[in-house]
Amino acid sequence: MLVLSAMGLILLRVGLPVLALVTIGLLIDRWQTRRMETVNTQYAMGTIAEDAAEAVQVEEDIRLKRAV
């Protein structure tokens, strides 16, 4: 009986935190996968490239105004 009690306490003390960490890791992995799919979709559509081109144009305009 003492052995079963010790095994139960070890499983409770070690098993639950490991299970919690694995669950958190899976949730983070799924979130990251969805996030990367969104980013890849934006790259495929060219949304990010258009935003980057617009940002470059704004920076160029600011640089030209400062030069004058």
N, CA, C and O atoms as a Maestro MAE file, in Angstrom:
{
 s_m_m2io_version
 :::
 2.0.0
}

f_m_ct {
 s_m_title
 :::
 protein
 m_atom[272] {
  # First column is atom index #
  i_m_mmod_type
  r_m_x_coord
  r_m_y_coord
  r_m_z_coord
  i_m_residue_number
  s_m_chain_name
  s_m_pdb_residue_name
  s_m_pdb_atom_name
  i_m_atomic_number
  :::
  1 25 0.822 -1.199 0.000 1 A "MET " " N  " 7
  2 3 0.000 0.000 0.000 1 A "MET " " CA " 6
  3 2 0.863 1.259 0.000 1 A "MET " " C  " 6
  4 15 0.532 2.256 -0.642 1 A "MET " " O  " 8
  5 25 1.966 1.194 0.727 2 A "LEU " " N  " 7
  6 3 2.862 2.340 0.798 2 A "LEU " " CA " 6
  7 2 3.483 2.630 -0.562 2 A "LEU " " C  " 6
  8 15 3.685 3.786 -0.934 2 A "LEU " " O  " 8
  9 25 3.785 1.558 -1.302 3 A "VAL " " N  " 7
  10 3 4.380 1.721 -2.627 3 A "VAL " " CA " 6
  11 2 3.391 2.384 -3.586 3 A "VAL " " C  " 6
  12 15 3.763 3.282 -4.341 3 A "VAL " " O  " 8
  13 25 2.137 1.944 -3.555 4 A "LEU " " N  " 7
  14 3 1.116 2.531 -4.413 4 A "LEU " " CA " 6
  15 2 0.889 4.001 -4.067 4 A "LEU " " C  " 6
  16 15 0.699 4.834 -4.952 4 A "LEU " " O  " 8
  17 25 0.911 4.306 -2.783 5 A "SER " " N  " 7
  18 3 0.742 5.685 -2.352 5 A "SER " " CA " 6
  19 2 1.900 6.558 -2.849 5 A "SER " " C  " 6
  20 15 1.683 7.673 -3.323 5 A "SER " " O  " 8
  21 25 3.111 6.053 -2.740 6 A "ALA " " N  " 7
  22 3 4.282 6.804 -3.211 6 A "ALA " " CA " 6
  23 2 4.231 6.986 -4.726 6 A "ALA " " C  " 6
  24 15 4.545 8.064 -5.230 6 A "ALA " " O  " 8
  25 25 3.836 5.937 -5.459 7 A "MET " " N  " 7
  26 3 3.730 6.052 -6.912 7 A "MET " " CA " 6
  27 2 2.671 7.076 -7.309 7 A "MET " " C  " 6
  28 15 2.869 7.854 -8.242 7 A "MET " " O  " 8
  29 25 1.564 7.071 -6.606 8 A "GLY " " N  " 7
  30 3 0.497 8.033 -6.883 8 A "GLY " " CA " 6
  31 2 0.956 9.457 -6.647 8 A "GLY " " C  " 6
  32 15 0.663 10.353 -7.438 8 A "GLY " " O  " 8
  33 25 1.685 9.666 -5.546 9 A "LEU " " N  " 7
  34 3 2.181 11.009 -5.261 9 A "LEU " " CA " 6
  35 2 3.216 11.462 -6.295 9 A "LEU " " C  " 6
  36 15 3.245 12.629 -6.686 9 A "LEU " " O  " 8
  37 25 4.058 10.532 -6.730 10 A "ILE " " N  " 7
  38 3 5.046 10.881 -7.760 10 A "ILE " " CA " 6
  39 2 4.340 11.251 -9.065 10 A "ILE " " C  " 6
  40 15 4.681 12.249 -9.699 10 A "ILE " " O  " 8
  41 25 3.367 10.453 -9.457 11 A "LEU " " N  " 7
  42 3 2.619 10.762 -10.673 11 A "LEU " " CA " 6
  43 2 1.896 12.103 -10.554 11 A "LEU " " C  " 6
  44 15 1.842 12.873 -11.513 11 A "LEU " " O  " 8
  45 25 1.348 12.375 -9.387 12 A "LEU " " N  " 7
  46 3 0.660 13.640 -9.167 12 A "LEU " " CA " 6
  47 2 1.640 14.799 -9.206 12 A "LEU " " C  " 6
  48 15 1.354 15.851 -9.780 12 A "LEU " " O  " 8
  49 25 2.791 14.598 -8.596 13 A "ARG " " N  " 7
  50 3 3.792 15.665 -8.478 13 A "ARG " " CA " 6
  51 2 4.524 15.914 -9.797 13 A "ARG " " C  " 6
  52 15 4.883 17.053 -10.097 13 A "ARG " " O  " 8
  53 25 4.747 14.872 -10.579 14 A "VAL " " N  " 7
  54 3 5.493 15.001 -11.828 14 A "VAL " " CA " 6
  55 2 4.560 14.972 -13.038 14 A "VAL " " C  " 6
  56 15 4.736 15.750 -13.976 14 A "VAL " " O  " 8
  57 25 3.589 14.094 -13.022 15 A "GLY " " N  " 7
  58 3 2.727 13.877 -14.177 15 A "GLY " " CA " 6
  59 2 1.864 15.072 -14.538 15 A "GLY " " C  " 6
  60 15 1.754 15.423 -15.712 15 A "GLY " " O  " 8
  61 25 1.253 15.698 -13.549 16 A "LEU " " N  " 7
  62 3 0.380 16.832 -13.835 16 A "LEU " " CA " 6
  63 2 1.140 18.029 -14.411 16 A "LEU " " C  " 6
  64 15 0.679 18.609 -15.395 16 A "LEU " " O  " 8
  65 25 2.280 18.423 -13.844 17 A "PRO " " N  " 7
  66 3 3.015 19.531 -14.469 17 A "PRO " " CA " 6
  67 2 3.492 19.206 -15.894 17 A "PRO " " C  " 6
  68 15 3.470 20.072 -16.769 17 A "PRO " " O  " 8
  69 25 3.919 17.970 -16.119 18 A "VAL " " N  " 7
  70 3 4.340 17.584 -17.472 18 A "VAL " " CA " 6
  71 2 3.152 17.655 -18.415 18 A "VAL " " C  " 6
  72 15 3.282 18.164 -19.529 18 A "VAL " " O  " 8
  73 25 2.013 17.161 -17.998 19 A "LEU " " N  " 7
  74 3 0.806 17.214 -18.813 19 A "LEU " " CA " 6
  75 2 0.416 18.662 -19.109 19 A "LEU " " C  " 6
  76 15 0.030 18.986 -20.232 19 A "LEU " " O  " 8
  77 25 0.516 19.527 -18.107 20 A "ALA " " N  " 7
  78 3 0.194 20.938 -18.301 20 A "ALA " " CA " 6
  79 2 1.160 21.587 -19.293 20 A "ALA " " C  " 6
  80 15 0.732 22.355 -20.154 20 A "ALA " " O  " 8
  81 25 2.452 21.288 -19.184 21 A "LEU " " N  " 7
  82 3 3.431 21.872 -20.096 21 A "LEU " " CA " 6
  83 2 3.234 21.382 -21.531 21 A "LEU " " C  " 6
  84 15 3.372 22.155 -22.478 21 A "LEU " " O  " 8
  85 25 2.913 20.110 -21.686 22 A "VAL " " N  " 7
  86 3 2.654 19.574 -23.025 22 A "VAL " " CA " 6
  87 2 1.426 20.250 -23.625 22 A "VAL " " C  " 6
  88 15 1.424 20.593 -24.808 22 A "VAL " " O  " 8
  89 25 0.391 20.443 -22.826 23 A "THR " " N  " 7
  90 3 -0.823 21.106 -23.304 23 A "THR " " CA " 6
  91 2 -0.530 22.537 -23.726 23 A "THR " " C  " 6
  92 15 -0.976 22.976 -24.786 23 A "THR " " O  " 8
  93 25 0.206 23.257 -22.914 24 A "ILE " " N  " 7
  94 3 0.567 24.646 -23.252 24 A "ILE " " CA " 6
  95 2 1.403 24.669 -24.529 24 A "ILE " " C  " 6
  96 15 1.203 25.532 -25.384 24 A "ILE " " O  " 8
  97 25 2.328 23.738 -24.662 25 A "GLY " " N  " 7
  98 3 3.147 23.666 -25.870 25 A "GLY " " CA " 6
  99 2 2.319 23.412 -27.114 25 A "GLY " " C  " 6
  100 15 2.563 24.021 -28.155 25 A "GLY " " O  " 8
  101 25 1.346 22.524 -27.022 26 A "LEU " " N  " 7
  102 3 0.469 22.252 -28.164 26 A "LEU " " CA " 6
  103 2 -0.351 23.474 -28.540 26 A "LEU " " C  " 6
  104 15 -0.518 23.774 -29.722 26 A "LEU " " O  " 8
  105 25 -0.863 24.181 -27.540 27 A "LEU " " N  " 7
  106 3 -1.642 25.388 -27.815 27 A "LEU " " CA " 6
  107 2 -0.785 26.451 -28.494 27 A "LEU " " C  " 6
  108 15 -1.234 27.099 -29.440 27 A "LEU " " O  " 8
  109 25 0.437 26.634 -28.023 28 A "ILE " " N  " 7
  110 3 1.336 27.611 -28.636 28 A "ILE " " CA " 6
  111 2 1.675 27.200 -30.061 28 A "ILE " " C  " 6
  112 15 1.727 28.049 -30.951 28 A "ILE " " O  " 8
  113 25 1.906 25.915 -30.289 29 A "ASP " " N  " 7
  114 3 2.230 25.433 -31.628 29 A "ASP " " CA " 6
  115 2 1.079 25.671 -32.590 29 A "ASP " " C  " 6
  116 15 1.298 26.108 -33.719 29 A "ASP " " O  " 8
  117 25 -0.135 25.394 -32.163 30 A "ARG " " N  " 7
  118 3 -1.299 25.622 -33.022 30 A "ARG " " CA " 6
  119 2 -1.467 27.099 -33.327 30 A "ARG " " C  " 6
  120 15 -1.758 27.476 -34.462 30 A "ARG " " O  " 8
  121 25 -1.279 27.949 -32.295 31 A "TRP " " N  " 7
  122 3 -1.396 29.393 -32.490 31 A "TRP " " CA " 6
  123 2 -0.341 29.870 -33.492 31 A "TRP " " C  " 6
  124 15 -0.648 30.652 -34.392 31 A "TRP " " O  " 8
  125 25 0.892 29.404 -33.337 32 A "GLN " " N  " 7
  126 3 1.979 29.808 -34.228 32 A "GLN " " CA " 6
  127 2 1.723 29.324 -35.657 32 A "GLN " " C  " 6
  128 15 2.015 30.044 -36.613 32 A "GLN " " O  " 8
  129 25 1.184 28.121 -35.812 33 A "THR " " N  " 7
  130 3 0.887 27.590 -37.141 33 A "THR " " CA " 6
  131 2 -0.156 28.452 -37.839 33 A "THR " " C  " 6
  132 15 0.000 28.791 -39.012 33 A "THR " " O  " 8
  133 25 -1.218 28.807 -37.123 34 A "ARG " " N  " 7
  134 3 -2.249 29.671 -37.708 34 A "ARG " " CA " 6
  135 2 -1.676 31.035 -38.060 34 A "ARG " " C  " 6
  136 15 -2.011 31.603 -39.100 34 A "ARG " " O  " 8
  137 25 -0.821 31.555 -37.207 35 A "ARG " " N  " 7
  138 3 -0.209 32.859 -37.442 35 A "ARG " " CA " 6
  139 2 0.662 32.830 -38.699 35 A "ARG " " C  " 6
  140 15 0.620 33.752 -39.514 35 A "ARG " " O  " 8
  141 25 1.448 31.769 -38.848 36 A "MET " " N  " 7
  142 3 2.298 31.648 -40.032 36 A "MET " " CA " 6
  143 2 1.470 31.458 -41.306 36 A "MET " " C  " 6
  144 15 1.849 31.957 -42.366 36 A "MET " " O  " 8
  145 25 0.354 30.747 -41.216 37 A "GLU " " N  " 7
  146 3 -0.518 30.601 -42.378 37 A "GLU " " CA " 6
  147 2 -1.062 31.956 -42.809 37 A "GLU " " C  " 6
  148 15 -1.155 32.236 -44.004 37 A "GLU " " O  " 8
  149 25 -1.419 32.791 -41.851 38 A "THR " " N  " 7
  150 3 -1.921 34.126 -42.156 38 A "THR " " CA " 6
  151 2 -0.841 34.963 -42.826 38 A "THR " " C  " 6
  152 15 -1.103 35.640 -43.820 38 A "THR " " O  " 8
  153 25 0.365 34.919 -42.287 39 A "VAL " " N  " 7
  154 3 1.470 35.684 -42.864 39 A "VAL " " CA " 6
  155 2 1.773 35.190 -44.270 39 A "VAL " " C  " 6
  156 15 1.958 36.001 -45.177 39 A "VAL " " O  " 8
  157 25 1.828 33.884 -44.469 40 A "ASN " " N  " 7
  158 3 2.102 33.332 -45.802 40 A "ASN " " CA " 6
  159 2 1.006 33.707 -46.793 40 A "ASN " " C  " 6
  160 15 1.286 33.960 -47.964 40 A "ASN " " O  " 8
  161 25 -0.238 33.743 -46.330 41 A "THR " " N  " 7
  162 3 -1.343 34.149 -47.190 41 A "THR " " CA " 6
  163 2 -1.182 35.605 -47.600 41 A "THR " " C  " 6
  164 15 -1.422 35.956 -48.755 41 A "THR " " O  " 8
  165 25 -0.778 36.453 -46.661 42 A "GLN " " N  " 7
  166 3 -0.577 37.867 -46.985 42 A "GLN " " CA " 6
  167 2 0.570 38.043 -47.971 42 A "GLN " " C  " 6
  168 15 0.483 38.875 -48.875 42 A "GLN " " O  " 8
  169 25 1.642 37.276 -47.813 43 A "TYR " " N  " 7
  170 3 2.741 37.345 -48.766 43 A "TYR " " CA " 6
  171 2 2.275 36.908 -50.152 43 A "TYR " " C  " 6
  172 15 2.654 37.507 -51.159 43 A "TYR " " O  " 8
  173 25 1.454 35.866 -50.199 44 A "ALA " " N  " 7
  174 3 0.966 35.352 -51.476 44 A "ALA " " CA " 6
  175 2 0.083 36.375 -52.174 44 A "ALA " " C  " 6
  176 15 0.123 36.498 -53.398 44 A "ALA " " O  " 8
  177 25 -0.715 37.113 -51.401 45 A "MET " " N  " 7
  178 3 -1.602 38.125 -51.976 45 A "MET " " CA " 6
  179 2 -0.853 39.418 -52.282 45 A "MET " " C  " 6
  180 15 -1.342 40.251 -53.045 45 A "MET " " O  " 8
  181 25 0.326 39.592 -51.694 46 A "GLY " " N  " 7
  182 3 1.078 40.810 -51.940 46 A "GLY " " CA " 6
  183 2 0.733 41.939 -50.998 46 A "GLY " " C  " 6
  184 15 1.181 43.067 -51.207 46 A "GLY " " O  " 8
  185 25 -0.042 41.678 -49.977 47 A "THR " " N  " 7
  186 3 -0.454 42.727 -49.051 47 A "THR " " CA " 6
  187 2 0.749 43.335 -48.343 47 A "THR " " C  " 6
  188 15 0.856 44.555 -48.218 47 A "THR " " O  " 8
  189 25 1.636 42.490 -47.890 48 A "ILE " " N  " 7
  190 3 2.789 42.978 -47.144 48 A "ILE " " CA " 6
  191 2 3.720 43.749 -48.072 48 A "ILE " " C  " 6
  192 15 4.278 44.771 -47.673 48 A "ILE " " O  " 8
  193 25 3.892 43.282 -49.285 49 A "ALA " " N  " 7
  194 3 4.763 43.975 -50.231 49 A "ALA " " CA " 6
  195 2 4.227 45.369 -50.537 49 A "ALA " " C  " 6
  196 15 5.000 46.322 -50.628 49 A "ALA " " O  " 8
  197 25 2.911 45.495 -50.696 50 A "GLU " " N  " 7
  198 3 2.318 46.807 -50.956 50 A "GLU " " CA " 6
  199 2 2.521 47.729 -49.761 50 A "GLU " " C  " 6
  200 15 2.845 48.904 -49.932 50 A "GLU " " O  " 8
  201 25 2.333 47.208 -48.556 51 A "ASP " " N  " 7
  202 3 2.542 48.011 -47.364 51 A "ASP " " CA " 6
  203 2 3.995 48.459 -47.257 51 A "ASP " " C  " 6
  204 15 4.276 49.595 -46.874 51 A "ASP " " O  " 8
  205 25 4.907 47.569 -47.596 52 A "ALA " " N  " 7
  206 3 6.327 47.899 -47.531 52 A "ALA " " CA " 6
  207 2 6.668 48.965 -48.564 52 A "ALA " " C  " 6
  208 15 7.437 49.881 -48.272 52 A "ALA " " O  " 8
  209 25 6.114 48.861 -49.755 53 A "ALA " " N  " 7
  210 3 6.373 49.858 -50.794 53 A "ALA " " CA " 6
  211 2 5.831 51.221 -50.376 53 A "ALA " " C  " 6
  212 15 6.457 52.251 -50.624 53 A "ALA " " O  " 8
  213 25 4.678 51.217 -49.750 54 A "GLU " " N  " 7
  214 3 4.091 52.468 -49.271 54 A "GLU " " CA " 6
  215 2 4.950 53.079 -48.172 54 A "GLU " " C  " 6
  216 15 5.151 54.293 -48.144 54 A "GLU " " O  " 8
  217 25 5.455 52.251 -47.273 55 A "ALA " " N  " 7
  218 3 6.311 52.740 -46.198 55 A "ALA " " CA " 6
  219 2 7.603 53.321 -46.755 55 A "ALA " " C  " 6
  220 15 8.089 54.335 -46.254 55 A "ALA " " O  " 8
  221 25 8.162 52.696 -47.779 56 A "VAL " " N  " 7
  222 3 9.380 53.213 -48.408 56 A "VAL " " CA " 6
  223 2 9.100 54.560 -49.050 56 A "VAL " " C  " 6
  224 15 9.923 55.470 -48.959 56 A "VAL " " O  " 8
  225 25 7.949 54.702 -49.699 57 A "GLN " " N  " 7
  226 3 7.597 55.972 -50.332 57 A "GLN " " CA " 6
  227 2 7.444 57.076 -49.291 57 A "GLN " " C  " 6
  228 15 7.897 58.199 -49.514 57 A "GLN " " O  " 8
  229 25 6.821 56.778 -48.171 58 A "VAL " " N  " 7
  230 3 6.650 57.766 -47.096 58 A "VAL " " CA " 6
  231 2 8.012 58.176 -46.552 58 A "VAL " " C  " 6
  232 15 8.258 59.362 -46.335 58 A "VAL " " O  " 8
  233 25 8.890 57.222 -46.333 59 A "GLU " " N  " 7
  234 3 10.231 57.548 -45.842 59 A "GLU " " CA " 6
  235 2 10.996 58.396 -46.848 59 A "GLU " " C  " 6
  236 15 11.715 59.319 -46.464 59 A "GLU " " O  " 8
  237 25 10.849 58.095 -48.116 60 A "GLU " " N  " 7
  238 3 11.504 58.874 -49.171 60 A "GLU " " CA " 6
  239 2 10.982 60.308 -49.190 60 A "GLU " " C  " 6
  240 15 11.753 61.256 -49.336 60 A "GLU " " O  " 8
  241 25 9.666 60.457 -49.043 61 A "ASP " " N  " 7
  242 3 9.085 61.806 -48.995 61 A "ASP " " CA " 6
  243 2 9.608 62.602 -47.809 61 A "ASP " " C  " 6
  244 15 9.922 63.784 -47.942 61 A "ASP " " O  " 8
  245 25 9.701 61.968 -46.665 62 A "ILE " " N  " 7
  246 3 10.209 62.644 -45.466 62 A "ILE " " CA " 6
  247 2 11.663 63.037 -45.678 62 A "ILE " " C  " 6
  248 15 12.063 64.141 -45.308 62 A "ILE " " O  " 8
  249 25 12.459 62.150 -46.269 63 A "ARG " " N  " 7
  250 3 13.868 62.460 -46.510 63 A "ARG " " CA " 6
  251 2 14.025 63.635 -47.467 63 A "ARG " " C  " 6
  252 15 14.883 64.495 -47.272 63 A "ARG " " O  " 8
  253 25 13.190 63.664 -48.502 64 A "LEU " " N  " 7
  254 3 13.264 64.763 -49.464 64 A "LEU " " CA " 6
  255 2 12.847 66.087 -48.834 64 A "LEU " " C  " 6
  256 15 13.441 67.122 -49.133 64 A "LEU " " O  " 8
  257 25 11.838 66.071 -47.969 65 A "LYS " " N  " 7
  258 3 11.418 67.302 -47.286 65 A "LYS " " CA " 6
  259 2 12.481 67.829 -46.376 65 A "LYS " " C  " 6
  260 15 12.661 69.042 -46.268 65 A "LYS " " O  " 8
  261 25 13.203 66.932 -45.706 66 A "ARG " " N  " 7
  262 3 14.271 67.366 -44.819 66 A "ARG " " CA " 6
  263 2 15.464 67.932 -45.584 66 A "ARG " " C  " 6
  264 15 16.173 68.808 -45.089 66 A "ARG " " O  " 8
  265 25 15.678 67.420 -46.801 67 A "ALA " " N  " 7
  266 3 16.797 67.873 -47.612 67 A "ALA " " CA " 6
  267 2 16.595 69.282 -48.139 67 A "ALA " " C  " 6
  268 15 17.559 69.990 -48.431 67 A "ALA " " O  " 8
  269 25 15.333 69.689 -48.260 68 A "VAL " " N  " 7
  270 3 15.026 71.018 -48.835 68 A "VAL " " CA " 6
  271 2 15.197 72.106 -47.833 68 A "VAL " " C  " 6
  272 15 14.980 73.276 -48.150 68 A "VAL " " O  " 8
  :::
 }
 m_bond[271] {
  # First column is bond index #
  i_m_from
  i_m_to
  i_m_order
  :::
  1 1 2 1
  2 2 3 1
  3 3 4 2
  4 3 5 1
  5 5 6 1
  6 6 7 1
  7 7 8 2
  8 7 9 1
  9 9 10 1
  10 10 11 1
  11 11 12 2
  12 11 13 1
  13 13 14 1
  14 14 15 1
  15 15 16 2
  16 15 17 1
  17 17 18 1
  18 18 19 1
  19 19 20 2
  20 19 21 1
  21 21 22 1
  22 22 23 1
  23 23 24 2
  24 23 25 1
  25 25 26 1
  26 26 27 1
  27 27 28 2
  28 27 29 1
  29 29 30 1
  30 30 31 1
  31 31 32 2
  32 31 33 1
  33 33 34 1
  34 34 35 1
  35 35 36 2
  36 35 37 1
  37 37 38 1
  38 38 39 1
  39 39 40 2
  40 39 41 1
  41 41 42 1
  42 42 43 1
  43 43 44 2
  44 43 45 1
  45 45 46 1
  46 46 47 1
  47 47 48 2
  48 47 49 1
  49 49 50 1
  50 50 51 1
  51 51 52 2
  52 51 53 1
  53 53 54 1
  54 54 55 1
  55 55 56 2
  56 55 57 1
  57 57 58 1
  58 58 59 1
  59 59 60 2
  60 59 61 1
  61 61 62 1
  62 62 63 1
  63 63 64 2
  64 63 65 1
  65 65 66 1
  66 66 67 1
  67 67 68 2
  68 67 69 1
  69 69 70 1
  70 70 71 1
  71 71 72 2
  72 71 73 1
  73 73 74 1
  74 74 75 1
  75 75 76 2
  76 75 77 1
  77 77 78 1
  78 78 79 1
  79 79 80 2
  80 79 81 1
  81 81 82 1
  82 82 83 1
  83 83 84 2
  84 83 85 1
  85 85 86 1
  86 86 87 1
  87 87 88 2
  88 87 89 1
  89 89 90 1
  90 90 91 1
  91 91 92 2
  92 91 93 1
  93 93 94 1
  94 94 95 1
  95 95 96 2
  96 95 97 1
  97 97 98 1
  98 98 99 1
  99 99 100 2
  100 99 101 1
  101 101 102 1
  102 102 103 1
  103 103 104 2
  104 103 105 1
  105 105 106 1
  106 106 107 1
  107 107 108 2
  108 107 109 1
  109 109 110 1
  110 110 111 1
  111 111 112 2
  112 111 113 1
  113 113 114 1
  114 114 115 1
  115 115 116 2
  116 115 117 1
  117 117 118 1
  118 118 119 1
  119 119 120 2
  120 119 121 1
  121 121 122 1
  122 122 123 1
  123 123 124 2
  124 123 125 1
  125 125 126 1
  126 126 127 1
  127 127 128 2
  128 127 129 1
  129 129 130 1
  130 130 131 1
  131 131 132 2
  132 131 133 1
  133 133 134 1
  134 134 135 1
  135 135 136 2
  136 135 137 1
  137 137 138 1
  138 138 139 1
  139 139 140 2
  140 139 141 1
  141 141 142 1
  142 142 143 1
  143 143 144 2
  144 143 145 1
  145 145 146 1
  146 146 147 1
  147 147 148 2
  148 147 149 1
  149 149 150 1
  150 150 151 1
  151 151 152 2
  152 151 153 1
  153 153 154 1
  154 154 155 1
  155 155 156 2
  156 155 157 1
  157 157 158 1
  158 158 159 1
  159 159 160 2
  160 159 161 1
  161 161 162 1
  162 162 163 1
  163 163 164 2
  164 163 165 1
  165 165 166 1
  166 166 167 1
  167 167 168 2
  168 167 169 1
  169 169 170 1
  170 170 171 1
  171 171 172 2
  172 171 173 1
  173 173 174 1
  174 174 175 1
  175 175 176 2
  176 175 177 1
  177 177 178 1
  178 178 179 1
  179 179 180 2
  180 179 181 1
  181 181 182 1
  182 182 183 1
  183 183 184 2
  184 183 185 1
  185 185 186 1
  186 186 187 1
  187 187 188 2
  188 187 189 1
  189 189 190 1
  190 190 191 1
  191 191 192 2
  192 191 193 1
  193 193 194 1
  194 194 195 1
  195 195 196 2
  196 195 197 1
  197 197 198 1
  198 198 199 1
  199 199 200 2
  200 199 201 1
  201 201 202 1
  202 202 203 1
  203 203 204 2
  204 203 205 1
  205 205 206 1
  206 206 207 1
  207 207 208 2
  208 207 209 1
  209 209 210 1
  210 210 211 1
  211 211 212 2
  212 211 213 1
  213 213 214 1
  214 214 215 1
  215 215 216 2
  216 215 217 1
  217 217 218 1
  218 218 219 1
  219 219 220 2
  220 219 221 1
  221 221 222 1
  222 222 223 1
  223 223 224 2
  224 223 225 1
  225 225 226 1
  226 226 227 1
  227 227 228 2
  228 227 229 1
  229 229 230 1
  230 230 231 1
  231 231 232 2
  232 231 233 1
  233 233 234 1
  234 234 235 1
  235 235 236 2
  236 235 237 1
  237 237 238 1
  238 238 239 1
  239 239 240 2
  240 239 241 1
  241 241 242 1
  242 242 243 1
  243 243 244 2
  244 243 245 1
  245 245 246 1
  246 246 247 1
  247 247 248 2
  248 247 249 1
  249 249 250 1
  250 250 251 1
  251 251 252 2
  252 251 253 1
  253 253 254 1
  254 254 255 1
  255 255 256 2
  256 255 257 1
  257 257 258 1
  258 258 259 1
  259 259 260 2
  260 259 261 1
  261 261 262 1
  262 262 263 1
  263 263 264 2
  264 263 265 1
  265 265 266 1
  266 266 267 1
  267 267 268 2
  268 267 269 1
  269 269 270 1
  270 270 271 1
  271 271 272 2
  :::
 }
}
